Amino acid sequence: MNYEALRTVFRRTNALLGTNWSMHDLRHTAALRMSRDKRLPLRDVQTILGHANLSTTADVYLVEEEEQVIARVQEYLADREERAKHPVPTAVATGYEASDLAVLFGGGQA
């Protein structure tokens, strides 16, 4: 189907449904779905869309859904509570200086 034929399909469909969809709407929907798929790197989405800069793709299509953000925060907080119930042993492993581990792990081991 060529461009003009597809435009005709859209015109007729929009007239029947009382909508205002465009081919660009389909591109945008496909791009959103691709960008949310963990199996498809954002670089691939950038290439498919023909964006010169990765930031263009990221700024437009890396939109977080509120429900997903809330679910991840709840999961994080539940995991944090669970880890607090089982503290990590503070004893230094044999053969290591506590000060060296403090530097390596940001001061948490000294």
Contacts in CASP RR format, 6 or more apart in sequence:
PFRMAT RR
TARGET T0000
AUTHOR 0000-0000-0000
METHOD contacts of the structure
MODEL  1
MNYEALRTVFRRTNALLGTNWSMHDLRHTAALRMSRDKRLPLRDVQTILG
HANLSTTADVYLVEEEEQVIARVQEYLADREERAKHPVPTAVATGYEASD
LAVLFGGGQA
1 9 0 8 1.000
6 23 0 8 1.000
7 23 0 8 1.000
10 21 0 8 1.000
10 22 0 8 1.000
10 23 0 8 1.000
13 19 0 8 1.000
13 21 0 8 1.000
14 20 0 8 1.000
14 21 0 8 1.000
27 49 0 8 1.000
31 45 0 8 1.000
31 48 0 8 1.000
31 49 0 8 1.000
31 57 0 8 1.000
31 60 0 8 1.000
31 61 0 8 1.000
32 61 0 8 1.000
32 63 0 8 1.000
34 40 0 8 1.000
34 44 0 8 1.000
34 45 0 8 1.000
34 48 0 8 1.000
34 61 0 8 1.000
35 42 0 8 1.000
35 45 0 8 1.000
35 57 0 8 1.000
35 61 0 8 1.000
35 62 0 8 1.000
42 54 0 8 1.000
42 57 0 8 1.000
42 58 0 8 1.000
42 61 0 8 1.000
42 62 0 8 1.000
43 54 0 8 1.000
45 57 0 8 1.000
45 61 0 8 1.000
46 53 0 8 1.000
46 54 0 8 1.000
46 56 0 8 1.000
46 57 0 8 1.000
49 57 0 8 1.000
51 57 0 8 1.000
90 109 0 8 1.000
92 98 0 8 1.000
92 101 0 8 1.000
92 109 0 8 1.000
93 101 0 8 1.000
98 109 0 8 1.000
98 110 0 8 1.000
99 110 0 8 1.000
101 107 0 8 1.000
101 108 0 8 1.000
101 109 0 8 1.000
101 110 0 8 1.000
102 108 0 8 1.000
102 109 0 8 1.000
102 110 0 8 1.000
END
